[in-house]
Amino acid sequence: KNGKSGGAMNFSTTNDEVVIANNASYKTNSVTVSFWYRPQDNGNKHVIFTTWTGFTTEINPDRTFKWGLNGLTGQYFGTRKINWNEWIYITATFDHATKLQCTYFNGVQQECQTVSGSVSYGSGHLYLSGSWAWIKGDFGNVKVYNRALSAAEVKAAYGDFKPKAQFSSLEKGLIGYWPLDSNSFNVTDNKVTDKSAYGNHGVALSASL
């Protein structure tokens, strides 16, 4: 993963998922989600990282990435495509104040749109993969912020994966961080550690390093 070690979590079959229990701390008006993903074509949609009712990140069978926000106009947004079997650092943002919704690949802004409405969350958990559409691939370094990162911050976050890069400002607003590596996954009890201050730890159901 561009200089970071410790591995990633592999999702290869149905029932491979990580579940983070329902918590208001990651259900915010403004939001940024980011993660590394190396997707494999399984012939189906990939529902990658989602609260389902709230925000969702998906890849369609035609490789189009979608950033979905429940309650907004044009909530499923995105026309850019990824490549199968290649690592990509995906970031998706929404600024409640400006109503700007954006996507980024490898630190580079792909597209933005201005919407209306507010993000509407239900009472569901936060999932990495799930029964809506199981993902297939390697997945790691998952983060959630309670604010929309700027384009400069997204670029800096991507640059953080180069050796010796440090960007302490990216701790601001960080409300969930799941590295999904060997240092944050306990194979004994399947605990997936949240390294943010909020402690939204998850449980891996079948998925493994």
C-alpha angles and dihedrals in degrees: 000000000000097000102331118115135195099081134255135258117265122219110190111145141033114286092034103130146126119226124201111193120248110278132163092221093080096040100085136153093239117038145174124192124186137173146150115250136176102192126198124205110254095164092252142082116280113224095194115173118002151148083198093212097051116022131000137179117205143169117211122218088259088060095253113148116224128197108198128192119181114227098028129107111257088011098176101066132177143081102181121106132221128208124248117242095018128109113245132178107221123194126179125184140186125188110201093198097053096026089227116152117191142174130207134191118201091344095309121115111242105181143334136198135188113232139175131234134042132275110268117207129194128202097270129121128254112259138195099204120340148178093286088075121339116227126226121206144050120308135185154143096043119185137179125194129191090225139048110264114225121243089255092053093049089052090049092049090054089047089054088077090067114090118275095007115139127184110173094175087072089074089073111104094001105150101163133026122171111173092185090209135125092273095056103037121079109206091195098063099011091240114165108205123224105213095194120097091260099071097217093164120184139206123234112224106201095323114119143181 
